[in-house]
Amino acid sequence: MRNDKNQTSEQLTIGQLASAAGVGVETVRYYQRLALLPVPVVARGYRTYPRLLAQRIRFIKRAQELGFSLAEIATLLQLEDGDDRLAIRKVAADRLLQVEQKLEDLQKMQKMLTSLIHECEATAQTKACPIIHAIADKGSIP
C-alpha cells in the first residue's frame, strides 16, 4: 500500500488522470483551455499531471451538476488557490438566490398544475381540458 505522500506527488498521463477523475481526455483538455486546470509539467517527453487534479476535476463536475456555470466554478476554485474569499461568498450567495427563485417558480407551477388537474377532473368530458389551454397560453404557467 502506498503512503499519502506518494499518492499526492504521483504524476499521471492525461489518460490516467481522466480515468482517475471519471471523465474523458477531451474534458481534461477543455478544462485546461478554460484555465480550470494548470498547464501540465513535461517530464521525459510526456505531459504529466499530479494525481490531486483528479479531485479538482471531480469538484468541477459536481459543481456543474449543482448548477454552477464554469465561470462561477473558476471563481470558486480561486478559494482553493488562495484568492479572494469575498468573491467566493458572492458567487455562492448569487447561486443561492437563483436556486431560491427557481424553487419559488417551481412551487407556483406545482400549485397551478394541481389546480388544473383538479379542474380537468371536475369538467370530465363536458368541455375541453384546461391543462392544454393553460400550457398553450404562455402566461398561465411560470
N, C-alpha and C positions, 0 to 999 in steps of 0.2 A: 504494500500500500504506500502511495506517495504521501509525503508530508505537504502541508498547506503552502509552504514556501515554493516548492517545486511546481505545484499546480498554478500558483498565481504568476510565476515567471515563465511558465511553459509557452513556447511560441507555436502557433498553428499556421498552416497554409489557409488560404481563403476558403477552400473546400471543407477543411476540417472545422474552421470557425463557423461556417454556415451550418454544417451538420450539428455542431455543439449547440448552436442557438436555435435550431429547428426552422431555419429559413433557407432560401436558395442563395446561390452565389450572387445572382443579379441583385438580390435585396441588399446584400453586404455592399456591393459596388454602388448601388443607388444611395444608401445611407452615407457612404463615404463622399460621394459627389455633393451631397447636401451638407457636408461637414458635421454630420451627426456622429461620425466615427473618424478617428485620426488617420492620417496617412500612414500606411504600414512601413515597417522597417524592412530594408532589403538586406538579407543575410544569405551569403553563399549563392547569390543569384536569384533568390526567391524572396518574394514579399511575405513577411510573416506578421502575425497578429498575436497579441497577448491573449491567453485564454479568457481573461477577465472581460474582454469585449463581448463575449457571448452573453454575459449577464446584461450588459448595456443594450444589446440588440433585443433581448427578451423584454427589457423595460420599454423600449421604443414600441415594440409590437403590442404590448399590453396597454400602454398609454393610448395607442391608436384605437384599440378595442373599446377603451373607455370614452372615446370621442375627442381626444385631443388631436389637433392638427399637427403636422410635422413642424411647423413654425413654433407652435406652443411647446412641443416636445424639446425643440432645440433650446428654448429658454429654460425649461425645467432642467435640462442637463447641465446648464451653467451652474446650478447649485452644487452638483457633484464635483464640478470643475473649480469650485471656489469663488464664483462670481456673485452678483447682486441678489441677495435673498429677497429683497423688497419686490423686485421684478417677478420672482418665482411666485411669491404670495399673490401678486396681482393676477398673474396668469391663472393660478388655481381659483382665485375668487371670481374672475370673469367666467371661467368654465362652470363654476358652481351656479352662477347666475343664469347661464344658458340652460343648465340642467333643470333648475327650478322653473324657468319659463316653459321649458318643454313639458315638464310634469304638469304644470297648470293647464297647458293646452291639451294634454292627454286626458286630464280629468274632465275638462269641458267636453271633449269628444266622447268620453265614456258616458257622461250624462245624456248627451244628445242621442247617441246610438241606443242607449237603454230606452229613452223616451220614444224614439222612432220604432223600435222593435215592439214595444207595448202598443203603440198606435196602430202599427201594421196588424198585430194580432186582433185588436179591437175592431178594425174595419172589415176583417175577413175578406171576402171576395166582393163586397158591395162597392168598393171604389179602389182606385189604383193605390198600390202600396206606397206610403210616404217616404220610404227609405230611398227608392230610386230617384224620386223628385228632389229630395234633400241633397243627395250626392251630386246630382246634375247641377243644382244651384250652388255655385262655388261659395257663397257667403254663409250657407247653412251649417257647415261642419268646419271647425277650425283646422 
